[in-house]
Amino acid sequence: MPAKRYVPWVATAFVLCYMLRSPATAGRTVETAAGGLASAAGALATFVDELAS
């Protein structure tokens, strides 16, 4: 299906437009996402630690 080829390009264009129009908001979004990933990694480490002991 040809539309599948265009989806990544459209998504990339949307992200670039978002970043260029509002860099501060984009930065906060990335910071929030990174904090969530760090929290998830910490919870996973705690879970594995508890399994090992």
C-alpha positions in Angstrom: 0.0 0.0 0.0 1.6 3.3 -1.0 0.2 5.3 2.0 2.5 3.3 4.3 5.5 4.9 2.6 4.3 8.4 3.4 3.4 7.9 7.1 6.9 8.3 8.4 7.5 11.4 6.3 4.3 13.0 7.5 5.1 12.1 11.1 8.6 13.6 10.8 7.2 16.8 9.2 4.7 17.1 12.1 7.4 16.7 14.7 9.7 19.2 13.0 6.9 21.7 12.6 6.0 21.3 16.3 9.6 21.8 17.4 10.1 24.9 15.2 6.9 26.5 16.2 7.2 25.9 20.0 10.7 24.8 21.0 10.1 25.4 24.7 7.0 23.2 24.8 8.8 20.6 22.7 11.7 20.7 25.2 9.3 20.2 28.1 7.6 17.3 26.3 11.0 15.6 25.8 12.0 16.3 29.4 8.7 14.8 30.7 9.1 11.7 28.4 12.7 11.2 29.6 11.5 11.5 33.2 8.8 8.9 32.6 11.3 6.5 31.0 13.7 7.0 33.9 11.0 6.3 36.4 10.0 3.1 34.5 13.6 2.0 34.4 13.9 2.5 38.2 10.7 0.6 38.8 12.0 -2.3 36.6 15.3 -2.3 38.4 13.5 -2.5 41.8 11.3 -5.3 40.5 14.3 -7.3 39.2 16.2 -6.6 42.5 13.3 -8.0 44.5 13.1 -11.1 42.3 16.8 -11.8 42.8 16.7 -11.6 46.6 
